[in-house]
Amino acid sequence: MTQEGSSTRHRDFAGALKHAALAALVAFGLFSLLVGIRTDTGPGGALELSERFETLAVLVAVAFAGVFLREIVFSGGFVGAAYVPEAVRRFTARIVQFLGPGLLIFAAVAPIIFYDNRYLLDLSIQILTYVMLGWGLNIVVGLAGLLDLGYVAFYAVGAYSYALLAQSFGLSFWICLPLAGILAAFWGVLLGFPVLRLRGDYLAIVTLAFGEIIRLVLINWQSLTGGPNGISSIPRPSFFGLPFNSEEGGFAHTFGLEFSPTHRVVFLYYVILALALLTNAVTVRLRRLPIGRAWEALREDEIACRSLGINTTNTKLTAFAMGAMFGGFAGSFFATRQGFISPESFVFQESAMVLAIVVLGGMGSQIGVAIAATVMLGGFEFFREFQQYRMVVFGLAMVAIMIWRPRGLISTRTPSVFLKNEKPVDISLAREEGRG
């Protein structure tokens, strides 16, 4: 190794130590009062303080080690990203290519594998619900580039539409499902009209306000929505008219099976899996149509989009309507699965969760959204026992992904339009003619 290379490595190492020490100092300042000192109520009602310096030291050490490794590994140090072999990159790309079919096969057989584990089945249904919500929001945010912070409003419209239609008119789930989606799409168009001339932060504020307005209407319109008490005894779906009960004429009795409450759970799993796959298929198909290309053109540059003669008004309205429709489908499924809904289920945190899934997965990437939903919800459940550190770990994970994968977990996706066969270019077309 030359003397110049040795000095460069020494400077990189010293700089990494400097940045790591600074990060550790900042972590100490942030966590010293939040984690290092805990307040509890004593036996007499007085406030008591307890120290947790060991936990504080661990967090500071994690911050130091994380920044140090980032500077060394990913900033041109010992193992820079530029030194990754081409074979490794191709192998990674091939894994991503087969990841989608592999996840689909696993999702299809998951109820068979985890049939006796009710907890994992319920968690899988929840993950698929958020995957469907993420794919619906991906139309608005990932394809059209419209920042929507009130997506939970369409989720709520779908849930309440199904509950009210099923209870008031006695309609089945399969009839209420498309009606809930249509009503949610109608509200998506209503939201789209006021925000046609807005973009960026202003658009985010208006959509956030829309979500809060819907929630407050649900709370205060007690004669229709039940107010804070919500709506209970929502009808459950049936298998072509066969209810999932132990009575004669039920699903188990008709097919000669021993009655089990798991039958309904497995049926709901396949229902939300079918709805999620329908959302994915429609989204992929729309991307290849002119409206999908118009969404992507709007996302890249609205002024250039208008100069090409694209009607940006219709483009924005269709994006909001399509995304809202799939949110309404997911909301109707949520209502029939829970059997009870209330405004507390549709707070801003739900919109933030779905948006985080889209951003972390990779905006415009379908497989990335599915992976992000699985990792985020599965991670929440994994750290359920560590209530006081749950959000800390979640925040650190999001920061790490934004540092190392700023474009999301899956930053690449298949182009909407591409040539199936490569056409060779004659070298004479690229030769530069000499000047006389």
TATA-V727001 format. One record per backbone hydrogen bond with DSSP energy under -1.0 kcal/mol. NH is the residue of the N-H (numbers start at 1). CO is the residue of the C=O. If there is no record, write none. Layout:
BEGIN
((NH & CO) (NH & CO))
END
This chain:
BEGIN
((6 & 2) (7 & 3) (8 & 4) (9 & 5) (10 & 6) (11 & 7) (12 & 8) (13 & 9) (14 & 10) (15 & 11) (16 & 12) (17 & 13) (18 & 14) (19 & 15) (20 & 16) (21 & 17) (22 & 18) (23 & 19) (24 & 20) (25 & 21) (26 & 22) (27 & 23) (28 & 24) (29 & 25) (30 & 26) (31 & 27) (32 & 28) (35 & 31) (36 & 31) (38 & 50) (40 & 48) (42 & 46) (45 & 42) (48 & 40) (50 & 38) (52 & 36) (56 & 52) (57 & 53) (58 & 54) (59 & 55) (60 & 56) (61 & 57) (62 & 58) (63 & 59) (64 & 60) (65 & 61) (66 & 62) (67 & 63) (68 & 64) (69 & 65) (70 & 66) (71 & 67) (72 & 68) (73 & 69) (74 & 70) (83 & 80) (84 & 81) (89 & 85) (90 & 86) (91 & 87) (92 & 88) (93 & 89) (94 & 90) (95 & 91) (96 & 92) (97 & 93) (98 & 94) (102 & 98) (103 & 99) (104 & 100) (105 & 101) (106 & 102) (107 & 103) (108 & 104) (109 & 105) (110 & 106) (113 & 109) (114 & 110) (117 & 114) (121 & 117) (122 & 118) (123 & 119) (124 & 120) (125 & 121) (126 & 122) (127 & 123) (128 & 124) (129 & 125) (130 & 126) (131 & 127) (132 & 128) (133 & 129) (134 & 130) (135 & 131) (136 & 132) (137 & 133) (138 & 134) (141 & 137) (143 & 138) (144 & 139) (146 & 140) (153 & 150) (155 & 151) (156 & 152) (157 & 153) (158 & 154) (159 & 155) (160 & 156) (161 & 157) (162 & 158) (163 & 159) (164 & 160) (165 & 161) (166 & 162) (167 & 163) (168 & 164) (169 & 165) (176 & 172) (177 & 173) (179 & 175) (180 & 176) (181 & 177) (182 & 178) (183 & 179) (184 & 180) (185 & 181) (186 & 182) (187 & 183) (188 & 184) (189 & 185) (190 & 186) (191 & 187) (192 & 188) (193 & 189) (196 & 193) (198 & 195) (202 & 199) (204 & 200) (205 & 201) (206 & 202) (207 & 203) (208 & 204) (209 & 205) (210 & 206) (211 & 207) (212 & 208) (213 & 209) (214 & 210) (215 & 211) (216 & 212) (217 & 213) (218 & 214) (219 & 215) (220 & 216) (221 & 217) (222 & 220) (225 & 221) (226 & 222) (229 & 226) (230 & 227) (231 & 341) (234 & 339) (239 & 242) (240 & 238) (242 & 239) (245 & 243) (250 & 247) (251 & 243) (254 & 250) (255 & 251) (257 & 252) (263 & 260) (265 & 261) (266 & 262) (267 & 263) (268 & 264) (269 & 265) (270 & 266) (271 & 267) (272 & 268) (273 & 269) (274 & 270) (275 & 271) (276 & 272) (277 & 273) (278 & 274) (279 & 275) (280 & 276) (281 & 277) (282 & 278) (283 & 279) (284 & 280) (285 & 281) (286 & 282) (287 & 283) (292 & 286) (293 & 289) (294 & 290) (295 & 291) (296 & 292) (297 & 293) (298 & 294) (299 & 295) (300 & 296) (301 & 297) (305 & 301) (306 & 302) (307 & 303) (308 & 304) (309 & 306) (310 & 305) (312 & 310) (315 & 311) (316 & 312) (317 & 313) (318 & 314) (319 & 315) (320 & 316) (321 & 317) (322 & 318) (323 & 319) (324 & 320) (325 & 321) (326 & 322) (327 & 323) (328 & 324) (329 & 325) (330 & 326) (331 & 327) (332 & 328) (333 & 329) (334 & 330) (335 & 331) (336 & 332) (337 & 333) (338 & 334) (339 & 335) (341 & 231) (345 & 342) (346 & 343) (350 & 347) (352 & 348) (353 & 349) (354 & 350) (355 & 351) (356 & 352) (357 & 353) (358 & 354) (359 & 355) (360 & 356) (361 & 357) (362 & 358) (365 & 362) (369 & 365) (370 & 366) (371 & 367) (372 & 368) (373 & 369) (374 & 370) (375 & 371) (376 & 372) (377 & 373) (378 & 374) (379 & 375) (380 & 376) (381 & 377) (382 & 378) (383 & 379) (384 & 381) (393 & 389) (394 & 390) (395 & 391) (396 & 392) (397 & 393) (398 & 394) (399 & 395) (400 & 396) (401 & 397) (402 & 398) (403 & 399) (404 & 400) (405 & 401) (408 & 405) (409 & 360) (410 & 361) (429 & 426))
END
